[in-house]
Amino acid sequence: MAPGSPAEQAAINWRTPPASMPATSPAFPDANVGLRPGDEIARIEGDRTFLKIIDKEVNAKVIVTTADIRQFYENNMKLFQESPEKVLIKAIYLKLSDNASVTEITDLKIKSLKIYDEIKKGALFDMLAMKYKEIQGEFEKGMMIPVLDNRIFTLKEGEVSEPVWTKEGVYILKAVKIIKPSYKPVDAVREQIHEKIYEQKREGKFNEWMKWLWEKSSINIRQ
């Protein structure tokens, strides 16, 4: 906006109530009192002028690029997630009996370590699982109890865990397949992202412009 331009003066005038308009008018919203018949029309016309100025000095200067959209998408991909990461798990489960004695717990520990040792030496997981209780399923993070959940989501695909103890028994886990999360494509959310970035940039531009306008109007008042 050029210094001293009609647009600048109109914007400054919009911020300063005319002599005929009390400071408690709707333009300076404290109370709807003391208005003369022509004041409301003057206020509306002033608002229209101000909106036109905003459109020229703020809105028209907000530019959202393709690079902006791509960067926002990549930095906020969780916002556009369609399905979370999952892990297809097979587990050998050794149940611990209720009120198990120290001897039973010790025996189960030894048994689970022997099975794990066999797997490390090359025994097929599936063959060993057939001898014991096998559990299989796809799991999202948070579906299992914490001790299992934490171990499942640190396994690499094809990796077998050491025995994992719970109060119900022991699990030896194998990550059969890691299913990566899926996301909406950027083209499907382009308008949504554009609107978000536009509002953020517009707010910044508007605040800069209002600061400049306030400083300019203060200079005019002192003069």
N, C-alpha and C positions, 0 to 999 in steps of 0.2 A: 504494500500500500504506500503510495507516494506521500511524503510529509506534506501536510497542509491541503491534501486533496479533498474533494467533496465527500468521498467515501469515508476518509479518516474523520472529518468533522462530524459526519452523520453518526459514526460509531461512538465518538466522544460525547456528542449530544445525547445519545441514547443512554449513556451512563449517568447523565446529570439531569435531574428533574427540572422541568420548566417552572418558571415562577408561579404559574397558575395551577400547578399540580403539587399537592402536599406530598411530603416524603413518605406518608403512610398509604399511598395509593397502590393499586395492584402492580404497577411497574416497580415499586419498592415494597414488596408484599409483607406489610404488617397488619393492615386493616383496610377494609373497603369503605372508607369514609371520606367525606369532604370532596368528592369528585364533582366537577361542573359538567353540564351536558356534553360539551365537546371534548372533555378530557379522555374518555374511553376511546373515542375514534382516533384521537391523536396518539394514544398509547398503542393501539392496534397498528396504525400506520408506521409508527416507530419500530414496532416488533418486526413488521414485514421488511422494512429497510435493513434492520440489523441482520435478519436471516439471509437476505440477499448478499450482504457484505460477508457474512460467515461463509456462504457458499463460494464466493470468489476468493477470499483471503485464506480460507482453511480447507474446505472440502476439495476444491479444485487442485490443491497442492499435495494432496495425499496420493501417493503412487504405490501400488502393491505389485511387485514383479513376480515372475514365474520362479525366480530364485528364492524370493521370500517365502512363497508357498511351499516349495520343496524343503527348505530349511526347517520351517515350522513343522511340517509333516515328519521329517526325520528326527527332530528333537522331541516330538510328542506322540510317538507311535502308539503308546499305551492307550491314548484317547480313541484310537481307531481300531483297536483289537477286536476281532470277531470271535476268535477262540483262543484260549490260553495254551501254553505249553503242556503237553501230556507225556507220560512215560508208560510204555507197555512193559509191565513187570511180570516175571515169573518168580515164584518164591517157594523154597522148601521150608515147610513149617513143622517144627517139633513142639508139640504142645506140652506145657508144664501143668501137671495135675494140681487141683486145688489143695491148699495146705501142704504143699510139697515140702519134704524134709530136706535137710542140708545134703544128705547123700543123694537124693533124687536130683537136686539142682546141680550137684557136682557131676553126676553121671550124664546129665543132659548137656552140660557144658563140654565135657570130653567128647561126647558123640557129635555135637555140632562142629567142633574143631577138627575132628577126623574127616567129616564130610567136606568141610572147607578145604582141608589139606589135599583130599583126593581130587577136588576140582582144580586146585592149583597145579597138581601133577598131571592134569590132562584128562581126567574122567569127564564124561559128558554130563552136563548139568541135567538135561532132560532124562537121562537114564537113571540118575540118582533120585530125581524128583519122583519117578514112578514107584520107588521103594518107600517113599514117605508121603505125607500130605502135601499136595501141590496147590498153590494159589496163583491165579493169573488174572490180570485185568489192566485196563488203562486208568491211570490216576492223574488228576490235576493236583497242583500244589495246594495243600490245605485239606485234602480229602482224608488223609491218614493221620494217625496220632503223630505228634511232633517227632519222636525218635525215629520212626519209619519215614516220615515225610522228608525230614532233613537228609537222611541217607539216600533215599531214592533220587532226590534232585541234585545229588553230587556225583552220581554214577555216570560214567561215559557209556555210550551205546556198546553193548556186548560185555560190559564189565560186571563182575560178580562181587558182592560185598562180603566182608567178614561177617560172622554171626552177629545179629542185632538182637539184643535182649529186650523183651517187654514183660509185663507182669503175667501175660498169658502164655509166654513161651519164647522160642527162638526162631528168627527168620534169617534165611540166607537168600539174598535178593539178587536177581539178574535183570539188568536193563536190556530188554530184548530190542526195543526200538524207542528212540526219542522223537516225538512228534512236535515239530516246531510250532509256535503260535502263528495264527493267520491274521492278516490285517486287511481292512478295506483298502482298495487301490487308491492312490492319490487322486486320480481323476474323479472318483466317486465322492470325494469329500472336498474337492477344490473350492466350490462356492462357500462351503462352511468355513474353510480356512481363510479364504479371501475376506469374508465378512469379519472374522475375528481380528485379523491383522489390520484391516482398514480401521476398525474401531480403536485399536491400540494406537495406531499412527495418528489418527484424527485427534484423539485426546491429547497427544503430545503437541501436535501443531496448534490446537486450540489454546492450550495452556501457554504456549510460547507467545501466541498472538495476543492473548488477553494481558499477559505481563507487559508486552510492548505497548499495548493500548493504554494500560493503566499508567505507565511511566510517562507516556505522551500527554495524557489528559492532566496529569499532575503538573507537568511543565506549563501547560496552557493556563491552569488555574493560578499558578504562582505568578505568571506574567500578568 
